[in-house]
Every structure is written in structure tokens, then in C-alpha cells.
């Protein structure tokens, strides 16, 4: 769990560094075998979304964690990064509203960055 906390903390700051909007952290450890944390963020346009995604990958790789799967990078509307213990979702505003992952994963616990520091 400490490793996934560290990964989520790094990913959160990497998203924030690139001006990610409305960054949410959902603790899903107790309800899913997929991962311990989901991070969800929005970007204003394709370029910003790719910059956020690239920064998350870069910062986590520096810390020794590599991405297992990446989906949606080409379109820049919803990019999913699967690092095993954490899954990062970066959306444009329209798709974030449409897919509403916060509602789908409402059984998870919404936490603030302070819970990971």
C-alpha cells in the first residue's frame, strides 16, 4: 500500500504541474482488484492532456515505476495510464462529464492529496 500511495502522490503532482484541472483521487483498494487508486483529471485541449500524460509517465519512471498499459493517447480525449497499483485517467471536459467515473466508482473513497503526503 505504501508503494501505491507514493505512486498516486507522484502522479497527482505531475498532473498538477501541468495545470491539470479538478484532480480527484479515489481509493478503490477495498472494492476492486484493478488497482488501489484511481486518479482522474481534466485538461483543456489535446496538447495539455498529452503534456499531463507525458509528465505522469516521466515522473513515475524517474521513481522506478513503468506504465503497463496506455490507451487513448492518439485522440487526446480520454487517456488511460495503467501502472498496476494506480490507474490515471486524463479527460477532456466533455468526455469526463459523459463517462462520469466519479459516479461509477462512488463506492470508493474520495481522498485529498494530504492523505498521501
Secondary structure, DSSP 8 states (H G I E B T S, - for coil): -HHHHHHHHHHHHHHHHTT-EEEEEEE-TTT-SS-SEEEEEEESSHHHHHHHHHHHHHHHHHTT---SEEESTTT-SEEEEE-SSEEEEEEEHHHHHHH-HHHHTTTSEEE-GGGT-
